[in-house]
Amino acid sequence: MSTNKERTALQLRSLVKPSGELEVSLVSVPIPVPAPSEVLVRIEAAPINPSDLGLLFGAADMSTAKVSGTASHPGVTARIPDAAMKAMAGRVGESMPVGNEGAGVVVAAGSSDAAQALMGKTVAVLGGAMYSQYRSIPVDQCILLPAGASPAEGASCFVNPLTALGMVETMRREGHTALVHTAAASNLGQMLNRICLKDHVALVNIVRKQEQQDLLRAMGATYVCNATSATFMQDLTDALVATGATIAFDATGGGKLAGQILTCMEAALNRTAKEYSRYGSTTHKQVYIYGGLDTRPTEYNRNFGMAWGMGGWLLFPFLQKIGPEAVAALKRRVAAELKTTFASHYAKAVSLAEALQLDVIAVYGKRATGEKYLINPNKGST
Amino acid sequence: MSTNKERTALQLRSLVKPSGELEVSLVSVPIPVPAPSEVLVRIEAAPINPSDLGLLFGAADMSTAKVSGTASHPGVTARIPDAAMKAMAGRVGESMPVGNEGAGVVVAAGSSDAAQALMGKTVAVLGGAMYSQYRSIPVDQCILLPAGASPAEGASCFVNPLTALGMVETMRREGHTALVHTAAASNLGQMLNRICLKDHVALVNIVRKQEQQDLLRAMGATYVCNATSATFMQDLTDALVATGATIAFDATGGGKLAGQILTCMEAALNRTAKEYSRYGSTTHKQVYIYGGLDTRPTEYNRNFGMAWGMGGWLLFPFLQKIGPEAVAALKRRVAAELKTTFASHYAKAVSLAEALQLDVIAVYGKRATGEKYLINPNKGST
C-alpha cells in the first residue's frame, strides 16, 4: 500500500435521492488505518441477508431497476413509489454503506495486544459496511474463527446464529417449552432445527413446499407442516398438541399465517381443556414477527381467546436486553459449533460488481429459500 | 319465606343445545341459604355489559331469534351457525346463569360478624349469576356502598371501574406515560376520561361520531379524534405527538383501527427522531385489544418498525397479576368516588322478562354507545 491508488478500495453504497430515485453504486473509499484497538479486515465473504436487502433497496420498485455507472464503478437505479418515500425520509440524501456481517483476513492491526494477536487470522465481523473490500473494526466486534475455517464458512456467524439462538432463549425466558418457526427451510430455519435437535427442544416447522418438508425431515425434524396443504390447520393443531408449543417466530409477517398459528394454538389448548372458559384458554399464546417475506397486510380472526400477543422481534434489542455476558456465551457457542450447528449454505458467491447486475439481483432479491447469495468484495482481486 | 312457593325465585339462564339452538330462559331456582361468611342479596340492578352479552347470546345469530316459553317463564331461542358451534363446544348442554356484577340489598346474612354487619345494607357484588332475583355470595366479593347510594348507582362498581383503572395501571407498569382509548364515549370511556383528568394523565380519545366528540370535549377531554374524519390519521398523529402516548386500549378489535394507531404512534415518534433508523423507532408501541365491538378480522400494514406489540387484555388476569392488596386499593377508590369518577348512566332499567323481549334485545344487543341497559330482577316485585 505505497501509492495513492492502492489506498482506496471499493465499497457498495445505497442512496435515496429526494427525487424518489434509489441509486445503488460502487464508490472508491480510502482504506482505513486501524486505531489501536482495531483490525483492518480484507472482507472475503458477506452474506446478503433479508435485513441487508431492506437497507440495500429500501422501498424501491425493483421492476423499474436500470443499470447505471461505469464498467469499473457499476450502479443500479430504481424508482421509489411516492407513498413509500415517507418511510424513507430519514435516509434521503445520505449515501449508506451496506452489509451487516462478513468474514475475512486481518491484513493490518492496531497497536494493542488484542489487535496484534489477530494479525493474519481469519475472523468473522459484525458492524455494517461489510460490502466493502476493506473494513476497519474494533477487536471486540470480531469472532476469531477456528483453525481451518474459511471466510465463507464464517461469513454468517452473527445474524442467523444469534437470531436462532435468540429465539430459543426468548422461548425459555418467556416461560414456553416448545416453539413454532415459519419459513423453516431457510438457512436460519435449518440452524434452528439443528439447535433444537441438539438441545432437545420440540420445534414445529412450517414450510410452503413439499421439497422443503422432505429436506427438513431428512435433517431429523419431527414436526413439519406445509402451509399450502389442505390439511394445514389440522396438521398444525396436531403438532401443537404433541409439542405444547405456545410461542412462534414468523419470518413472513403478511397474510393470515400469524393469526392461523394463534388459532391452532388455541384449538390445541382447548382440545385438552376440561371446562368451558368464556374468554378462551388462559394460557398466553405469542407470535413474534421477525421478518417480512410476505409484504401483504397482516390479517387475523380473533378466535383465540384473550391471552395472546403478536409483536415485532429484532435481534439487536434482544441482545441488549440479555446483556454482554449472555451475548458472549452465545458467541462462544457459535464459534465452537461453526461447522456443524451453525453451518450456512449459499447458492453462489458474487463480486461487488456482479451483485449489481440486474439478472443477479433478480435472483437474490427474491429472498427465496435455497437462493441465498454471498458477496466476496475481493473476488478476483486476491 | 315460610312457604315452599316463596323459597324459589327467577334466574336467567343461557343454554347451547347440541342441535345448535341457543335457548335463553327464566327458570325458578331455590333461594339459597347463606353460609356463615355469605350474605343473601336481593339483586335490584345488574348492568348488561358487552362481556355479559358474550355469555348470554354466545355465537347465536340473533336475527333468527324467536320468542319461546310461557308468560311467567318467557324465553328466546336462536340459531347458532354451524361454523361457530366449535367454539361453543365447552358449554353445550350446560344451562348457564349470566350477569357478572350487580347491586342490591342484603336480606339475609350468615352467622359470621362480617356477614351480619351487612344485614339490611346496600352492596355491590361481583361473581356471576347476577341476573337472578336472589344471590348468595361471600362477603369479600361485596363492596359496601356509601350511605344514600342506590343499587342502580352501585351496579357497575366492578367491571368498568376496575377495567378503566386497570388500563391506567397497565400504562404505568409497562413504562408508558399517556394512553389512547377507542370507543371512548362509552360508559367505560367516560370513566377513563374522568380518571385521567383527575390523575393528570394525558388521554387520546378515539370516537366515531361528531356528537361523541362534542360529549367528551364537554366533559373536559383535550384530545378527541374522530376515526371517520378524513383527517383522522393526521389528527391522531398530532395528538400522539402532543401527549407522547405509546399504549392504546382498543374496544373494537376488528378492522384497521388497531394498526392505524400503531402507524400513527410510529409517525409521531419519527417526527421528532434525529436520525434514520432502518428498523423504525426503537420505542415500544403497544395496542391491547380488550373488546370486539367490530367483529371483522383485524388487519394491519406493518409500517411501524419492529418495536411493537398487539395483544389481548382482560380484567381478571390483570387483577390476578397485581395481587389482592393492589386490587383492594382499586376497590376502595371505586367506593370513594362512586358518584363522581365512577358514575354510570343507563338508557333504561328492565325486568328479567322484559330483557327477553325481542324488541328490547334488539336495542341493548347492539352494544351501542349510550344504550346500555340495566336489569332489575326484582322490578315490580319489591
Contacts between the chains, C-beta under 8 A, distances in Angstrom:
chain1	res1	chain2	res2	distance
A	54	B	278	6.2
A	55	B	278	5.3
A	87	B	303	6.4
A	89	B	270	7.4
A	89	B	276	7.9
A	90	B	270	7.0
A	90	B	273	6.6
A	90	B	275	6.5
A	90	B	276	3.0
A	90	B	277	6.8
A	91	B	276	4.1
A	91	B	278	7.8
A	94	B	276	6.9
A	253	B	302	5.7
A	254	B	302	7.4
A	259	B	297	7.8
A	259	B	298	7.9
A	270	B	89	7.5
A	270	B	90	7.1
A	273	B	90	6.7
A	275	B	90	6.4
A	276	B	89	7.8
A	276	B	90	2.9
A	276	B	91	4.1
A	276	B	94	7.0
A	277	B	90	6.8
A	278	B	54	6.2
A	278	B	55	5.3
A	278	B	91	7.9
A	279	B	314	5.8
A	279	B	316	8.0
A	282	B	317	6.8
A	289	B	302	7.0
A	290	B	306	7.8
A	292	B	302	6.2
A	297	B	259	7.8
A	297	B	299	5.2
A	297	B	300	6.1
A	297	B	301	5.0
A	297	B	302	7.8
A	298	B	259	7.9
A	298	B	299	7.0
A	298	B	300	5.4
A	298	B	301	7.8
A	298	B	302	6.2
A	299	B	297	5.2
A	299	B	298	7.0
A	299	B	299	4.6
A	300	B	297	6.1
A	300	B	298	5.4
A	301	B	297	5.0
A	301	B	298	7.8
A	302	B	253	5.7
A	302	B	254	7.4
A	302	B	289	7.0
A	302	B	292	6.2
A	302	B	297	7.8
A	302	B	298	6.2
A	302	B	312	7.9
A	303	B	87	6.6
A	305	B	312	6.9
A	306	B	290	7.8
A	306	B	312	3.6
A	306	B	313	7.2
A	306	B	314	4.2
A	306	B	317	7.8
A	307	B	312	5.9
A	307	B	314	7.3
A	307	B	317	6.9
A	308	B	311	5.9
A	308	B	312	5.0
A	309	B	309	5.8
A	309	B	310	6.9
A	309	B	311	3.5
A	309	B	312	7.5
A	310	B	309	6.9
A	310	B	310	4.8
A	310	B	311	6.8
A	311	B	308	5.9
A	311	B	309	3.5
A	311	B	310	6.8
A	311	B	311	7.5
A	312	B	302	8.0
A	312	B	305	6.9
A	312	B	306	3.6
A	312	B	307	6.0
A	312	B	308	5.1
A	312	B	309	7.5
A	313	B	306	7.2
A	314	B	279	5.8
A	314	B	306	4.2
A	314	B	307	7.4
A	316	B	279	8.0
A	317	B	282	6.8
A	317	B	306	7.8
A	317	B	307	6.9
